[in-house]
Structure formats: structure tokens, C-alpha cells
Amino acid sequence: MQVGFLGGGNMAKAIIKGLISSGVAHEDITVAEIDANARKSLTEMRVENSKNVDILEGADVVVLAVKPQDLKQALNHVFFKNKTPLIISIAAGIRVETLRRWIGSHARIARVMPNLPALIGAGVSGVYAGSEVFRSDRLITDKIMGAVGECYWVEEESLLDTVTALSGSGPAYVFYFIEKLESIGVELGLDKKVSHDLTVNTFLGALKLVLESDDTPALLREKVTSKGGTTESALSVFSQENVAKIFKKALVAAEHRAKEMGKANDN
């Protein structure tokens, strides 16, 4: 299977590294990339690359990995003469029907919303494809995106907006919580490095416990919360300030913005 990439930025390189680690041969990967520095990095990875999109001709799969605002122009130069490859788009906010108008109505397209931890092989992606995409195409998509993390399929494309709000933007929420807990620890007297390490390792430990425990997060929270104790005092503030409502408002805002971006690109 020949895999081509339109764009050779950080996410594309992360996927390529994952594919190579999973056993895909270097010579089965090609990349069209206009930036000379990015091409140099790809050459160091022993991956064939060119600024000319003709390098993608003959690919069984083409991953669209350029910035959303540059995608339409980039696709103006792409013509698949001898075969119709599976298209996997990781361009945020570009809907399948829009991609079909740019590529051709015959295109088999899977749309993917990855997140930042994919750069270290720990990502999570939401995936959507229409009925024209074969079961074999779905398996190929799982293999390619599985090279950088876990994949979860949704049955309606609109749900990718929800995925975007939850897991696409989600790492930023976690970084925000870590940032604030760490800074408050310093304000309360802790050394900066100690506060940082305590915060990060608290998240690591809690997440590991969620993954390995049969208990739900709610039950684990209850186990930490002793009546009249410190955790209960903190959580009561969350309740008084209606933090759950703020969380929901934030995610709804992100989802709404994802829908707006999708509509803006529908031309």
C-alpha cells in the first residue's frame, strides 16, 4: 500500500513515524511539501518527498495534511490520473461535501479530527466517512491514524464538531488546569518546580487510576472525598460556583465555533 501525504508538517511527520514504526516501508510513503526545511526533515527520515504534487500519483491513500486555509489552493494542483485513492483529511473544519467539490464527486473521503498528543503517539481521533467509503477503507484509516493513537468513528459528520470541542480542544483544557493549579501552588508557598511536579504527577496518577480501575470517575471522586474533609471543602466551592455549568458552556462554545468554521469553508 502506497501512502501519500499532501503536506509534511508536524502532524504528517508524526503519522509517518508511527507508520514506519508499525512496519510500513519507507519507500511506500511519499510527501508533497512546498517548504524546503520541511522537505529536508523528511529526507532525514528517509521518506521520498517533492515540492511537486505529481509525487502523489499512484498512491493508494492520500492524507490531506496542509493547513485548512491552504487546502483548497493546494488541491487545485492535484490530479489523480491513474487511480482514485482513498482520501483521509485531517484538515480541521473542512467538511466532506466541500472536499468533494474540490477533489471530485467520485472521491472516497474519510474525515479525521486528531489532537495534539498525536505528535507523541498518544492522540485520540474522531473519524467520519460516508457510505461510499468501503469497509476496507475504514480499516486502512484505522491503521494510518492508529499509528498516532486511538480512533473512534462517528456515524454523523456533525458529531465531529462535538469531537472537536471535547478531544480536539481537550488537551488545551488539561494544560489550562495544570497551569492554574501549578501557579496557585506557588502562590500558596510551594517552590515552582515542586508545584509543577506535584500537579503533573497528580494528573498522571489520577488518569492511570481511571484507566486501570473498574470504578467510574464519579465513584473514584467519592472515594477521595471524606465527609468534612479538605476535598469536600474544595468540591463544595466548585458546586457553589457551578463549575459543571461553566464546563458545559465552554464545550458548547467550542462546538458552535467548529460548526461556524465548517460553514465558512463551504464554498
TASULZI-V964506 format. One record per helix or strand. SS is the DSSP state (H for helix, E for strand). FROM is the first residue (numbers start at 1). LEN is the number of residues. If there is no record, write none. Layout:
ss from len
SS FROM LEN
SS FROM LEN
This chain:
ss from len
E 3 4
H 10 12
H 26 3
E 29 4
H 36 9
E 48 3
H 53 4
E 61 4
H 68 8
E 86 4
H 96 8
E 108 6
H 116 5
E 123 7
H 135 14
E 149 5
H 159 10
H 170 18
H 192 21
H 217 8
H 230 11
H 243 22
